Amino acid sequence: MSEEQAEQLMQQMQMLETYFSDLSQRESTFYNILREATAAIESIQSLGKKLETETLVPIGMGTYVPTKISSNSKIILNIGAGIAVEKDFPSAINYLEARIKEIEIALQDTSVKKQDAANRLEQGKAQMNQMMQAMQQPQSG
């Protein structure tokens, strides 16, 4: 393997490592969104069981205001692009469950891509090791 080929392989490995890192970050973001959506569904279901619920509302910098939630039938749901809609609890839960399914699909896709990148990185490392051994053999013989 020539020095030029070795350099190309190193560049490919660096690109793959960056890609793998990006995929890992994306995967982590998807898991965070899944946890948040699941927690939201649990909260909505909990709110629906009581006529009035006490809670804390965050107002920033770790500061909360105690309040009572007296409505157990409607919720405001951010649907993206700065748009929020009012939905009843079952509709909000359905929306969130649909989003969870979309995120699970994206997570599976990301996981497959991440595994592929990991495999390609391993192949690249094996090639680098072979190249290093090939370069050392003529010197010792």
N, C-alpha and C positions, 0 to 999 in steps of 0.2 A: 504494500500500500504506500503510495507516495505521500509526501508531506502535504500536498494540496488536498488529497483525499482525506487525510487525517484532519485537516483544518475544516473541511466541509462537514465531516462527521461531528466535530466538536460544535460547530454552529448549529447543526441539526439537533444535537443533544441539548444545547442551551435553549433553543426554541421549544423543544418538547418539555423541558423542565418548566419554562414559563407557562406554557399551555396547561400542563398538569397542575400547576399552582393556581391558575385562573379557574380551572374546573373544580378544584378543591374548595376554593372560595365560593364559587357559585353553589356547590353542593351544601356548604355550610349555611348560606343564605336561604336556600330552599328549606333546610331543616328548621331554621328559625321561623320562617313563614308558616310552616306546618304546625309548629308548636303554638304560635300565636293564633292561628285559625282554630285549632282544637280548643285552646283556652277560651276563645271568644264563644264558640258553640256551647261549651260547658257553662259559661257565665250566662248566656241567653237562656239556656234551659233552667238554670238555677233561678233567674229572675222571674221566669214564667210560673214558678211554683208558689210564689208569695205575692200578696197584694201590695205590700210595701217592704222595701229592702233598704237597710243602711249600708252606705259604702263611703269610700274616700275617692275624691276626684283630684287628680294631679293638676297643679297649677304652675309647675315648673320648679327647677332647682331642688327637687326632692321634697317639695312642699305640697301638702294635701289639705283639702277642705272636706270635713265630714258633711255628708248630705244624705237625703232619703230619696229613693227612686219610688215614685208612686204609680208610674205607668208600667204595666206589665204586658202591654199589647203592641207597642210600636217601638221601633229602634231606627236610628239614623245610621246608614251604612255608606261608607266611602267606596265608590265603585271605580275610582281612578280618574285621572286627569282633573283633579280638583272638584269632582262631581260627587255629591252625596244624595241619597234618596231615602225616603222614609219607607220602611217595610214592617210588616207584622212579623212576629217572632218566627213562625214556621217558614215564611219566605226568606227571611234573613239566614236561617239555618240552612235552607236548601241552597242558597247562593254560596254560602261559605263551604258547604260540602262539595259543590261543583268546583269551586276554586281549589279545594284540597285535591280533588281528582286530577285537575290540570297540573298542579304542582308535583304530584306523585309521578305523573307521566314524564314531566321535565326532569325530575330527580332520577328516574330510571335511565333516561337518555344520557344525562350527565354522568351517571355511574358507569354506563357502558363506554362512553368516550374516555373517561378517566382510566378505566381498566385497559383500554386499547393504548392509551398514551403510556401507561406504566409498562405494558408489554414491549412497546417500541423502545422505551428507555432501557429496559433490560437487554434487548437485542443490541442496542447501541453500545452499552457498557461491555457486552461480550465481544463485540467487534473491536472496541478500544483495547481490551485485554489481549486479544489475539494479535493486534497490531503491535502492541508493546512487546509481547513475547517474540514476535517475528523480528523486531528491530534489535532485540538483545541477543538472539541466537548467533547471528553472524559475528558479533563482537567477541563472544566467548569461544567460538570454534576456531 
